Amino acid sequence: MSHDIQRIDTNARLSGCVLHNGLVYVSGQVPTTLDANAKQQTLEVLAKIDALLEQSGSDKSRILTAQIWIKNIAEDFAVFNECWEAWLPDGSAPARAAIQADLARPQVLVEVMVTASVK
């Protein structure tokens, strides 16, 4: 078992994801289009996760856990779940938690962080 740590898309504050011992830890992903609605922001976040998982040798069918933060859960939880369920392959739903939270920027409506196994 390797103890090497590989970091992808690293800057002074964080890495887009970190690989260690057959797992990939994807940092919290937020949308780029801050004036978009919750559906568009969710789709952007899921696309970012897809890209980071691909770079790390994994994919969304291998997600083990997900942490989801939604700015207004009463308004946006259903649309988030609609996008999430369409995005995930059948039979690959991870363990997950979703909470309402004030996010780092007021325009951000959703943030998602996942852990997945590497192929």
N, CA, C and O atoms as a printed pandas DataFrame, in Angstrom:
     atom_number atom_name residue_name chain_id  residue_number  x_coord  y_coord  z_coord
0              1         N          MET        A               1    0.845   -1.176    0.000
1              2        CA          MET        A               1    0.000    0.000    0.000
2              3         C          MET        A               1    0.892    1.241    0.000
3              4         O          MET        A               1    1.778    1.384    0.843
4              5         N          SER        A               2    0.649    2.114   -0.937
5              6        CA          SER        A               2    1.472    3.312   -1.075
6              7         C          SER        A               2    1.026    4.393   -0.099
7              8         O          SER        A               2   -0.165    4.561    0.162
8              9         N          HIS        A               3    1.980    5.105    0.425
9             10        CA          HIS        A               3    1.669    6.226    1.306
10            11         C          HIS        A               3    1.933    7.547    0.605
11            12         O          HIS        A               3    1.963    8.601    1.241
12            13         N          ASP        A               4    2.124    7.489   -0.705
13            14        CA          ASP        A               4    2.334    8.708   -1.459
14            15         C          ASP        A               4    1.058    9.528   -1.496
15            16         O          ASP        A               4   -0.046    8.987   -1.538
16            17         N          ILE        A               5    1.226   10.822   -1.479
17            18        CA          ILE        A               5    0.104   11.750   -1.581
18            19         C          ILE        A               5    0.282   12.532   -2.870
19            20         O          ILE        A               5    1.344   13.103   -3.119
20            21         N          GLN        A               6   -0.758   12.556   -3.684
21            22        CA          GLN        A               6   -0.733   13.315   -4.929
22            23         C          GLN        A               6   -1.802   14.396   -4.847
23            24         O          GLN        A               6   -2.949   14.119   -4.497
24            25         N          ARG        A               7   -1.422   15.627   -5.172
25            26        CA          ARG        A               7   -2.344   16.755   -5.136
26            27         C          ARG        A               7   -2.573   17.266   -6.558
27            28         O          ARG        A               7   -1.630   17.399   -7.339
28            29         N          ILE        A               8   -3.828   17.550   -6.884
29            30        CA          ILE        A               8   -4.205   18.021   -8.223
30            31         C          ILE        A               8   -4.838   19.391   -8.091
31            32         O          ILE        A               8   -5.612   19.638   -7.166
32            33         N          ASP        A               9   -4.509   20.290   -9.023
33            34        CA          ASP        A               9   -5.033   21.662   -9.025
34            35         C          ASP        A               9   -4.794   22.339   -7.680
35            36         O          ASP        A               9   -5.728   22.802   -7.026
36            37         N          THR        A              10   -3.525   22.387   -7.281
37            38        CA          THR        A              10   -3.143   22.928   -5.976
38            39         C          THR        A              10   -2.791   24.405   -6.077
39            40         O          THR        A              10   -2.148   24.847   -7.030
40            41         N          ASN        A              11   -3.228   25.159   -5.067
41            42        CA          ASN        A              11   -2.783   26.548   -4.920
42            43         C          ASN        A              11   -2.378   26.751   -3.464
43            44         O          ASN        A              11   -2.257   25.777   -2.721
44            45         N          ALA        A              12   -2.170   27.974   -3.048
45            46        CA          ALA        A              12   -1.703   28.239   -1.689
46            47         C          ALA        A              12   -2.733   27.841   -0.626
47            48         O          ALA        A              12   -2.367   27.561    0.515
48            49         N          ARG        A              13   -4.017   27.815   -0.995
49            50        CA          ARG        A              13   -5.073   27.580   -0.022
50            51         C          ARG        A              13   -5.576   26.141    0.009
51            52         O          ARG        A              13   -5.879   25.607    1.075
52            53         N          LEU        A              14   -5.663   25.505   -1.183
53            54        CA          LEU        A              14   -6.281   24.185   -1.235
54            55         C          LEU        A              14   -5.883   23.454   -2.497
55            56         O          LEU        A              14   -5.292   24.027   -3.412
56            57         N          SER        A              15   -6.217   22.184   -2.527
57            58        CA          SER        A              15   -6.068   21.370   -3.733
58            59         C          SER        A              15   -7.457   21.011   -4.229
59            60         O          SER        A              15   -8.374   20.798   -3.436
60            61         N          GLY        A              16   -7.610   20.945   -5.550
61            62        CA          GLY        A              16   -8.885   20.524   -6.111
62            63         C          GLY        A              16   -9.243   19.136   -5.642
63            64         O          GLY        A              16  -10.401   18.844   -5.341
64            65         N          CYS        A              17   -8.231   18.276   -5.581
65            66        CA          CYS        A              17   -8.413   16.957   -4.987
66            67         C          CYS        A              17   -7.061   16.422   -4.546
67            68         O          CYS        A              17   -6.007   16.866   -5.002
68            69         N          VAL        A              18   -7.131   15.456   -3.644
69            70        CA          VAL        A              18   -5.934   14.820   -3.104
70            71         C          VAL        A              18   -6.139   13.308   -3.182
71            72         O          VAL        A              18   -7.173   12.786   -2.767
72            73         N          LEU        A              19   -5.138   12.618   -3.719
73            74        CA          LEU        A              19   -5.174   11.154   -3.800
74            75         C          LEU        A              19   -4.255   10.567   -2.740
75            76         O          LEU        A              19   -3.132   11.030   -2.540
76            77         N          HIS        A              20   -4.762    9.525   -2.058
77            78        CA          HIS        A              20   -3.969    8.844   -1.041
78            79         C          HIS        A              20   -4.582    7.473   -0.783
79            80         O          HIS        A              20   -5.782    7.353   -0.537
80            81         N          ASN        A              21   -3.751    6.452   -0.841
81            82        CA          ASN        A              21   -4.174    5.077   -0.519
82            83         C          ASN        A              21   -5.430    4.641   -1.261
83            84         O          ASN        A              21   -6.330    4.052   -0.662
84            85         N          GLY        A              22   -5.501    4.923   -2.548
85            86        CA          GLY        A              22   -6.608    4.445   -3.356
86            87         C          GLY        A              22   -7.887    5.256   -3.259
87            88         O          GLY        A              22   -8.919    4.867   -3.806
88            89         N          LEU        A              23   -7.821    6.385   -2.564
89            90        CA          LEU        A              23   -8.986    7.259   -2.449
90            91         C          LEU        A              23   -8.665    8.627   -3.014
91            92         O          LEU        A              23   -7.519    9.074   -2.987
92            93         N          VAL        A              24   -9.696    9.286   -3.528
93            94        CA          VAL        A              24   -9.560   10.668   -3.977
94            95         C          VAL        A              24  -10.524   11.517   -3.168
95            96         O          VAL        A              24  -11.723   11.244   -3.104
96            97         N          TYR        A              25   -9.974   12.547   -2.554
97            98        CA          TYR        A              25  -10.740   13.486   -1.742
98            99         C          TYR        A              25  -10.902   14.763   -2.554
99           100         O          TYR        A              25   -9.939   15.503   -2.757
100          101         N          VAL        A              26  -12.112   15.018   -3.015
101          102        CA          VAL        A              26  -12.383   16.204   -3.831
102          103         C          VAL        A              26  -12.834   17.328   -2.910
103          104         O          VAL        A              26  -13.785   17.174   -2.144
104          105         N          SER        A              27  -12.142   18.460   -2.990
105          106        CA          SER        A              27  -12.505   19.585   -2.131
106          107         C          SER        A              27  -13.876   20.128   -2.517
107          108         O          SER        A              27  -14.400   19.816   -3.587
108          109         N          GLY        A              28  -14.441   20.930   -1.649
109          110        CA          GLY        A              28  -15.749   21.519   -1.909
110          111         C          GLY        A              28  -15.732   22.295   -3.215
111          112         O          GLY        A              28  -14.913   23.195   -3.401
112          113         N          GLN        A              29  -16.631   21.946   -4.108
113          114        CA          GLN        A              29  -16.724   22.591   -5.413
114          115         C          GLN        A              29  -17.900   23.551   -5.421
115          116         O          GLN        A              29  -19.002   23.217   -4.986
116          117         N          VAL        A              30  -17.644   24.751   -5.924
117          118        CA          VAL        A              30  -18.668   25.781   -6.034
118          119         C          VAL        A              30  -18.798   26.195   -7.492
119          120         O          VAL        A              30  -17.889   25.958   -8.288
120          121         N          PRO        A              31  -19.922   26.812   -7.850
121          122        CA          PRO        A              31  -20.123   27.208   -9.244
122          123         C          PRO        A              31  -19.234   28.380   -9.642
123          124         O          PRO        A              31  -18.741   29.134   -8.803
124          125         N          THR        A              32  -19.048   28.503  -10.953
125          126        CA          THR        A              32  -18.330   29.639  -11.521
126          127         C          THR        A              32  -19.290   30.783  -11.823
127          128         O          THR        A              32  -18.946   31.952  -11.647
128          129         N          THR        A              33  -20.493   30.444  -12.279
129          130        CA          THR        A              33  -21.493   31.440  -12.661
130          131         C          THR        A              33  -22.310   31.810  -11.434
131          132         O          THR        A              33  -23.286   31.138  -11.099
132          133         N          LEU        A              34  -21.902   32.885  -10.765
133          134        CA          LEU        A              34  -22.500   33.236   -9.488
134          135         C          LEU        A              34  -23.880   33.874   -9.608
135          136         O          LEU        A              34  -24.612   33.942   -8.620
136          137         N          ASP        A              35  -24.247   34.341  -10.798
137          138        CA          ASP        A              35  -25.579   34.930  -10.955
138          139         C          ASP        A              35  -26.592   33.915  -11.496
139          140         O          ASP        A              35  -27.712   34.286  -11.847
140          141         N          ALA        A              36  -26.207   32.648  -11.562
141          142        CA          ALA        A              36  -27.093   31.589  -12.074
142          143         C          ALA        A              36  -28.029   31.106  -10.966
143          144         O          ALA        A              36  -27.792   31.339   -9.781
144          145         N          ASN        A              37  -29.098   30.426  -11.385
145          146        CA          ASN        A              37  -30.029   29.845  -10.417
146          147         C          ASN        A              37  -29.430   28.553   -9.838
147          148         O          ASN        A              37  -28.360   28.107  -10.252
148          149         N          ALA        A              38  -30.139   27.973   -8.881
149          150        CA          ALA        A              38  -29.623   26.787   -8.182
150          151         C          ALA        A              38  -29.409   25.612   -9.129
151          152         O          ALA        A              38  -28.446   24.862   -8.964
152          153         N          LYS        A              39  -30.284   25.435  -10.114
153          154        CA          LYS        A              39  -30.123   24.315  -11.042
154          155         C          LYS        A              39  -28.834   24.461  -11.847
155          156         O          LYS        A              39  -28.056   23.513  -11.953
156          157         N          GLN        A              40  -28.609   25.637  -12.408
157          158        CA          GLN        A              40  -27.398   25.863  -13.199
158          159         C          GLN        A              40  -26.148   25.747  -12.335
159          160         O          GLN        A              40  -25.150   25.163  -12.756
160          161         N          GLN        A              41  -26.204   26.301  -11.130
161          162        CA          GLN        A              41  -25.050   26.196  -10.231
162          163         C          GLN        A              41  -24.773   24.733   -9.874
163          164         O          GLN        A              41  -23.616   24.317   -9.828
164          165         N          THR        A              42  -25.812   23.964   -9.626
165          166        CA          THR        A              42  -25.631   22.542   -9.315
166          167         C          THR        A              42  -24.994   21.810  -10.485
167          168         O          THR        A              42  -24.065   21.026  -10.293
168          169         N          LEU        A              43  -25.480   22.056  -11.689
169          170        CA          LEU        A              43  -24.914   21.399  -12.874
170          171         C          LEU        A              43  -23.443   21.757  -13.052
171          172         O          LEU        A              43  -22.641   20.899  -13.421
172          173         N          GLU        A              44  -23.081   23.011  -12.795
173          174        CA          GLU        A              44  -21.671   23.420  -12.891
174          175         C          GLU        A              44  -20.815   22.694  -11.856
175          176         O          GLU        A              44  -19.722   22.223  -12.169
176          177         N          VAL        A              45  -21.308   22.606  -10.638
177          178        CA          VAL        A              45  -20.570   21.933   -9.571
178          179         C          VAL        A              45  -20.363   20.456   -9.917
179          180         O          VAL        A              45  -19.263   19.928   -9.752
180          181         N          LEU        A              46  -21.405   19.800  -10.389
181          182        CA          LEU        A              46  -21.281   18.380  -10.741
182          183         C          LEU        A              46  -20.307   18.185  -11.903
183          184         O          LEU        A              46  -19.572   17.198  -11.926
184          185         N          ALA        A              47  -20.288   19.100  -12.858
185          186        CA          ALA        A              47  -19.323   19.021  -13.968
186          187         C          ALA        A              47  -17.892   19.187  -13.454
187          188         O          ALA        A              47  -16.983   18.506  -13.929
188          189         N          LYS        A              48  -17.685   20.081  -12.493
189          190        CA          LYS        A              48  -16.351   20.257  -11.904
190          191         C          LYS        A              48  -15.909   18.981  -11.187
191          192         O          LYS        A              48  -14.748   18.581  -11.275
192          193         N          ILE        A              49  -16.836   18.353  -10.483
193          194        CA          ILE        A              49  -16.514   17.098   -9.797
194          195         C          ILE        A              49  -16.157   16.026  -10.818
195          196         O          ILE        A              49  -15.188   15.290  -10.629
196          197         N          ASP        A              50  -16.927   15.929  -11.896
197          198        CA          ASP        A              50  -16.604   14.969  -12.966
198          199         C          ASP        A              50  -15.175   15.168  -13.458
199          200         O          ASP        A              50  -14.424   14.203  -13.598
200          201         N          ALA        A              51  -14.800   16.415  -13.719
201          202        CA          ALA        A              51  -13.466   16.711  -14.256
202          203         C          ALA        A              51  -12.370   16.329  -13.270
203          204         O          ALA        A              51  -11.362   15.742  -13.664
204          205         N          LEU        A              52  -12.553   16.654  -11.992
205          206        CA          LEU        A              52  -11.538   16.308  -10.997
206          207         C          LEU        A              52  -11.434   14.805  -10.794
207          208         O          LEU        A              52  -10.336   14.272  -10.637
208          209         N          LEU        A              53  -12.568   14.121  -10.796
209          210        CA          LEU        A              53  -12.534   12.660  -10.673
210          211         C          LEU        A              53  -11.819   12.038  -11.867
211          212         O          LEU        A              53  -11.034   11.104  -11.702
212          213         N          GLU        A              54  -12.084   12.548  -13.063
213          214        CA          GLU        A              54  -11.406   12.025  -14.255
214          215         C          GLU        A              54   -9.894   12.230  -14.160
215          216         O          GLU        A              54   -9.120   11.322  -14.461
216          217         N          GLN        A              55   -9.478   13.426  -13.740
217          218        CA          GLN        A              55   -8.040   13.713  -13.599
218          219         C          GLN        A              55   -7.373   12.780  -12.590
219          220         O          GLN        A              55   -6.179   12.497  -12.689
220          221         N          SER        A              56   -8.148   12.310  -11.628
221          222        CA          SER        A              56   -7.571   11.491  -10.568
222          223         C          SER        A              56   -7.704    9.999  -10.819
223          224         O          SER        A              56   -7.281    9.192   -9.992
224          225         N          GLY        A              57   -8.291    9.623  -11.957
225          226        CA          GLY        A              57   -8.433    8.209  -12.275
226          227         C          GLY        A              57   -9.652    7.567  -11.635
227          228         O          GLY        A              57   -9.647    6.373  -11.335
228          229         N          SER        A              58  -10.688    8.354  -11.430
229          230        CA          SER        A              58  -11.913    7.845  -10.842
230          231         C          SER        A              58  -13.098    8.360  -11.655
231          232         O          SER        A              58  -12.915    8.977  -12.705
232          233         N          ASP        A              59  -14.303    8.107  -11.174
233          234        CA          ASP        A              59  -15.500    8.662  -11.811
234          235         C          ASP        A              59  -16.640    8.650  -10.799
235          236         O          ASP        A              59  -16.500    8.111   -9.701
236          237         N          LYS        A              60  -17.766    9.246  -11.173
237          238        CA          LYS        A              60  -18.878    9.414  -10.231
238          239         C          LYS        A              60  -19.496    8.100   -9.767
239          240         O          LYS        A              60  -20.164    8.077   -8.734
240          241         N          SER        A              61  -19.295    7.019  -10.489
241          242        CA          SER        A              61  -19.824    5.723  -10.040
242          243         C          SER        A              61  -19.044    5.194   -8.841
243          244         O          SER        A              61  -19.473    4.234   -8.200
244          245         N          ARG        A              62  -17.906    5.809   -8.531
245          246        CA          ARG        A              62  -17.037    5.341   -7.450
246          247         C          ARG        A              62  -17.075    6.257   -6.223
247          248         O          ARG        A              62  -16.269    6.104   -5.306
248          249         N          ILE        A              63  -18.017    7.211   -6.210
249          250        CA          ILE        A              63  -18.148    8.111   -5.059
250          251         C          ILE        A              63  -18.641    7.320   -3.856
251          252         O          ILE        A              63  -19.630    6.591   -3.933
252          253         N          LEU        A              64  -17.933    7.480   -2.745
253          254        CA          LEU        A              64  -18.271    6.785   -1.509
254          255         C          LEU        A              64  -19.112    7.658   -0.583
255          256         O          LEU        A              64  -20.098    7.197   -0.008
256          257         N          THR        A              65  -18.717    8.914   -0.445
257          258        CA          THR        A              65  -19.440    9.845    0.421
258          259         C          THR        A              65  -19.557   11.199   -0.264
259          260         O          THR        A              65  -18.737   11.557   -1.110
260          261         N          ALA        A              66  -20.591   11.943    0.116
261          262        CA          ALA        A              66  -20.785   13.297   -0.390
262          263         C          ALA        A              66  -21.288   14.181    0.744
263          264         O          ALA        A              66  -22.148   13.786    1.530
264          265         N          GLN        A              67  -20.736   15.372    0.806
265          266        CA          GLN        A              67  -21.214   16.396    1.723
266          267         C          GLN        A              67  -21.742   17.534    0.867
267          268         O          GLN        A              67  -21.062   18.012   -0.042
268          269         N          ILE        A              68  -22.958   17.961    1.166
269          270        CA          ILE        A              68  -23.646   18.945    0.334
270          271         C          ILE        A              68  -24.099   20.096    1.219
271          272         O          ILE        A              68  -24.734   19.898    2.255
272          273         N          TRP        A              69  -23.760   21.296    0.787
273          274        CA          TRP        A              69  -24.197   22.503    1.466
274          275         C          TRP        A              69  -25.076   23.290    0.506
275          276         O          TRP        A              69  -24.684   23.553   -0.631
276          277         N          ILE        A              70  -26.264   23.667    0.965
277          278        CA          ILE        A              70  -27.214   24.411    0.142
278          279         C          ILE        A              70  -27.599   25.673    0.902
279          280         O          ILE        A              70  -27.951   25.617    2.080
280          281         N          LYS        A              71  -27.530   26.809    0.219
281          282        CA          LYS        A              71  -27.806   28.086    0.878
282          283         C          LYS        A              71  -29.241   28.155    1.387
283          284         O          LYS        A              71  -29.469   28.564    2.525
284          285         N          ASN        A              72  -30.210   27.763    0.566
285          286        CA          ASN        A              72  -31.614   27.797    0.973
286          287         C          ASN        A              72  -32.231   26.431    0.680
287          288         O          ASN        A              72  -32.737   26.184   -0.415
288          289         N          ILE        A              73  -32.181   25.565    1.663
289          290        CA          ILE        A              73  -32.610   24.190    1.452
290          291         C          ILE        A              73  -34.111   24.097    1.151
291          292         O          ILE        A              73  -34.538   23.218    0.402
292          293         N          ALA        A              74  -34.907   24.991    1.726
293          294        CA          ALA        A              74  -36.352   24.960    1.473
294          295         C          ALA        A              74  -36.667   25.252    0.006
295          296         O          ALA        A              74  -37.588   24.668   -0.566
296          297         N          GLU        A              75  -35.902   26.153   -0.596
297          298        CA          GLU        A              75  -36.147   26.530   -1.990
298          299         C          GLU        A              75  -35.417   25.640   -2.989
299          300         O          GLU        A              75  -35.942   25.383   -4.072
300          301         N          ASP        A              76  -34.228   25.166   -2.655
301          302        CA          ASP        A              76  -33.359   24.570   -3.672
302          303         C          ASP        A              76  -33.035   23.087   -3.493
303          304         O          ASP        A              76  -32.360   22.511   -4.347
304          305         N          PHE        A              77  -33.492   22.452   -2.414
305          306        CA          PHE        A              77  -33.151   21.051   -2.179
306          307         C          PHE        A              77  -33.743   20.142   -3.251
307          308         O          PHE        A              77  -33.070   19.228   -3.728
308          309         N          ALA        A              78  -34.980   20.380   -3.628
309          310        CA          ALA        A              78  -35.624   19.517   -4.629
310          311         C          ALA        A              78  -34.918   19.620   -5.979
311          312         O          ALA        A              78  -34.685   18.601   -6.628
312          313         N          VAL        A              79  -34.576   20.834   -6.411
313          314        CA          VAL        A              79  -33.899   20.988   -7.707
314          315         C          VAL        A              79  -32.488   20.408   -7.640
315          316         O          VAL        A              79  -32.010   19.834   -8.618
316          317         N          PHE        A              80  -31.817   20.553   -6.494
317          318        CA          PHE        A              80  -30.505   19.927   -6.341
318          319         C          PHE        A              80  -30.641   18.415   -6.501
319          320         O          PHE        A              80  -29.903   17.807   -7.275
320          321         N          ASN        A              81  -31.577   17.805   -5.776
321          322        CA          ASN        A              81  -31.754   16.349   -5.843
322          323         C          ASN        A              81  -32.111   15.885   -7.249
323          324         O          ASN        A              81  -31.667   14.820   -7.677
324          325         N          GLU        A              82  -32.898   16.661   -7.966
325          326        CA          GLU        A              82  -33.244   16.312   -9.349
326          327         C          GLU        A              82  -31.981   16.227  -10.209
327          328         O          GLU        A              82  -31.800   15.273  -10.966
328          329         N          CYS        A              83  -31.123   17.220  -10.089
329          330        CA          CYS        A              83  -29.863   17.227  -10.853
330          331         C          CYS        A              83  -28.950   16.093  -10.396
331          332         O          CYS        A              83  -28.358   15.398  -11.222
332          333         N          TRP        A              84  -28.837   15.905   -9.091
333          334        CA          TRP        A              84  -27.972   14.877   -8.503
334          335         C          TRP        A              84  -28.384   13.484   -8.970
335          336         O          TRP        A              84  -27.544   12.691   -9.395
336          337         N          GLU        A              85  -29.682   13.192   -8.888
337          338        CA          GLU        A              85  -30.166   11.865   -9.264
338          339         C          GLU        A              85  -29.996   11.594  -10.754
339          340         O          GLU        A              85  -29.722   10.458  -11.143
340          341         N          ALA        A              86  -30.152   12.613  -11.594
341          342        CA          ALA        A              86  -29.938   12.451  -13.035
342          343         C          ALA        A              86  -28.454   12.250  -13.347
343          344         O          ALA        A              86  -28.109   11.575  -14.317
344          345         N          TRP        A              87  -27.586   12.831  -12.534
345          346        CA          TRP        A              87  -26.132   12.777  -12.745
346          347         C          TRP        A              87  -25.541   11.434  -12.330
347          348         O          TRP        A              87  -24.665   10.906  -13.013
348          349         N          LEU        A              88  -26.011   10.881  -11.219
349          350        CA          LEU        A              88  -25.438    9.630  -10.711
350          351         C          LEU        A              88  -25.867    8.435  -11.551
351          352         O          LEU        A              88  -27.031    8.340  -11.940
352          353         N          PRO        A              89  -24.948    7.528  -11.834
353          354        CA          PRO        A              89  -25.332    6.278  -12.502
354          355         C          PRO        A              89  -26.229    5.449  -11.577
355          356         O          PRO        A              89  -26.085    5.499  -10.355
356          357         N          ASP        A              90  -27.144    4.696  -12.159
357          358        CA          ASP        A              90  -28.039    3.838  -11.372
358          359         C          ASP        A              90  -27.233    2.923  -10.461
359          360         O          ASP        A              90  -26.223    2.350  -10.869
360          361         N          GLY        A              91  -27.690    2.794   -9.234
361          362        CA          GLY        A              91  -27.066    1.876   -8.287
362          363         C          GLY        A              91  -25.786    2.372   -7.651
363          364         O          GLY        A              91  -25.109    1.602   -6.970
364          365         N          SER        A              92  -25.424    3.646   -7.849
365          366        CA          SER        A              92  -24.151    4.124   -7.305
366          367         C          SER        A              92  -24.311    5.278   -6.318
367          368         O          SER        A              92  -23.379    6.056   -6.117
368          369         N          ALA        A              93  -25.479    5.391   -5.708
369          370        CA          ALA        A              93  -25.691    6.471   -4.742
370          371         C          ALA        A              93  -24.752    6.313   -3.551
371          372         O          ALA        A              93  -24.699    5.239   -2.951
372          373         N          PRO        A              94  -24.007    7.366   -3.194
373          374        CA          PRO        A              94  -23.077    7.295   -2.072
374          375         C          PRO        A              94  -23.784    7.566   -0.747
375          376         O          PRO        A              94  -24.943    7.981   -0.723
376          377         N          ALA        A              95  -23.086    7.332    0.335
377          378        CA          ALA        A              95  -23.521    7.861    1.625
378          379         C          ALA        A              95  -23.390    9.372    1.514
379          380         O          ALA        A              95  -22.406    9.866    0.964
380          381         N          ARG        A              96  -24.375   10.120    2.032
381          382        CA          ARG        A              96  -24.286   11.566    1.881
382          383         C          ARG        A              96  -25.024   12.286    2.987
383          384         O          ARG        A              96  -25.869   11.716    3.679
384          385         N          ALA        A              97  -24.683   13.555    3.136
385          386        CA          ALA        A              97  -25.377   14.454    4.049
386          387         C          ALA        A              97  -25.587   15.766    3.316
387          388         O          ALA        A              97  -24.746   16.188    2.521
388          389         N          ALA        A              98  -26.713   16.408    3.588
389          390        CA          ALA        A              98  -27.001   17.716    2.992
390          391         C          ALA        A              98  -27.534   18.625    4.086
391          392         O          ALA        A              98  -28.432   18.256    4.843
392          393         N          ILE        A              99  -26.966   19.819    4.153
393          394        CA          ILE        A              99  -27.410   20.783    5.152
394          395         C          ILE        A              99  -27.565   22.159    4.525
395          396         O          ILE        A              99  -27.010   22.444    3.463
396          397         N          GLN        A             100  -28.325   22.999    5.200
397          398        CA          GLN        A             100  -28.408   24.403    4.812
398          399         C          GLN        A             100  -27.249   25.127    5.468
399          400         O          GLN        A             100  -26.935   24.883    6.633
400          401         N          ALA        A             101  -26.608   26.027    4.713
401          402        CA          ALA        A             101  -25.449   26.734    5.259
402          403         C          ALA        A             101  -25.240   28.059    4.550
403          404         O          ALA        A             101  -25.536   28.199    3.363
404          405         N          ASP        A             102  -24.729   29.022    5.290
405          406        CA          ASP        A             102  -24.227   30.244    4.665
406          407         C          ASP        A             102  -22.878   29.889    4.073
407          408         O          ASP        A             102  -21.993   29.406    4.779
408          409         N          LEU        A             103  -22.716   30.125    2.786
409          410        CA          LEU        A             103  -21.489   29.746    2.098
410          411         C          LEU        A             103  -20.543   30.942    2.030
411          412         O          LEU        A             103  -20.914   32.055    2.403
412          413         N          ALA        A             104  -19.322   30.708    1.553
413          414        CA          ALA        A             104  -18.265   31.712    1.617
414          415         C          ALA        A             104  -18.612   33.008    0.874
415          416         O          ALA        A             104  -18.208   34.094    1.290
416          417         N          ARG        A             105  -19.351   32.888   -0.210
417          418        CA          ARG        A             105  -19.800   34.075   -0.952
418          419         C          ARG        A             105  -21.325   34.047   -1.009
419          420         O          ARG        A             105  -21.900   32.978   -1.215
420          421         N          PRO        A             106  -21.989   35.161   -0.837
421          422        CA          PRO        A             106  -23.452   35.161   -0.788
422          423         C          PRO        A             106  -24.126   34.685   -2.076
423          424         O          PRO        A             106  -25.272   34.236   -2.035
424          425         N          GLN        A             107  -23.439   34.774   -3.213
425          426        CA          GLN        A             107  -24.033   34.347   -4.488
426          427         C          GLN        A             107  -23.978   32.837   -4.690
427          428         O          GLN        A             107  -24.682   32.306   -5.549
428          429         N          VAL        A             108  -23.159   32.144   -3.917
429          430        CA          VAL        A             108  -23.021   30.696   -4.056
430          431         C          VAL        A             108  -24.219   30.032   -3.390
431          432         O          VAL        A             108  -24.478   30.232   -2.203
432          433         N          LEU        A             109  -24.948   29.235   -4.176
433          434        CA          LEU        A             109  -26.150   28.580   -3.688
434          435         C          LEU        A             109  -25.923   27.129   -3.299
435          436         O          LEU        A             109  -26.724   26.554   -2.562
436          437         N          VAL        A             110  -24.829   26.524   -3.789
437          438        CA          VAL        A             110  -24.565   25.111   -3.514
438          439         C          VAL        A             110  -23.053   24.849   -3.532
439          440         O          VAL        A             110  -22.309   25.443   -4.313
440          441         N          GLU        A             111  -22.627   23.944   -2.651
441          442        CA          GLU        A             111  -21.247   23.462   -2.638
442          443         C          GLU        A             111  -21.296   21.969   -2.348
443          444         O          GLU        A             111  -22.093   21.510   -1.529
444          445         N          VAL        A             112  -20.433   21.215   -3.031
445          446        CA          VAL        A             112  -20.409   19.761   -2.850
446          447         C          VAL        A             112  -18.958   19.292   -2.715
447          448         O          VAL        A             112  -18.073   19.735   -3.447
448          449         N          MET        A             113  -18.738   18.381   -1.756
449          450        CA          MET        A             113  -17.437   17.761   -1.536
450          451         C          MET        A             113  -17.647   16.253   -1.532
451          452         O          MET        A             113  -18.571   15.760   -0.886
452          453         N          VAL        A             114  -16.796   15.510   -2.251
453          454        CA          VAL        A             114  -16.958   14.058   -2.319
454          455         C          VAL        A             114  -15.633   13.347   -2.038
455          456         O          VAL        A             114  -14.550   13.919   -2.164
456          457         N          THR        A             115  -15.767   12.082   -1.655
457          458        CA          THR        A             115  -14.649   11.156   -1.561
458          459         C          THR        A             115  -15.003    9.957   -2.423
459          460         O          THR        A             115  -16.115    9.434   -2.352
460          461         N          ALA        A             116  -14.043    9.525   -3.241
461          462        CA          ALA        A             116  -14.290    8.406   -4.148
462          463         C          ALA        A             116  -13.097    7.465   -4.128
463          464         O          ALA        A             116  -11.998    7.838   -3.717
464          465         N          SER        A             117  -13.334    6.236   -4.580
465          466        CA          SER        A             117  -12.226    5.299   -4.757
466          467         C          SER        A             117  -11.653    5.482   -6.159
467          468         O          SER        A             117  -12.357    5.860   -7.095
468          469         N          VAL        A             118  -10.377    5.209   -6.274
469          470        CA          VAL        A             118   -9.702    5.295   -7.561
470          471         C          VAL        A             118   -9.850    3.945   -8.258
471          472         O          VAL        A             118   -9.869    2.902   -7.604
472          473         N          LYS        A             119   -9.955    3.967   -9.589
473          474        CA          LYS        A             119  -10.120    2.721  -10.357
474          475         C          LYS        A             119   -8.925    1.813  -10.207
475          476         O          LYS        A             119   -8.898    0.727  -10.785
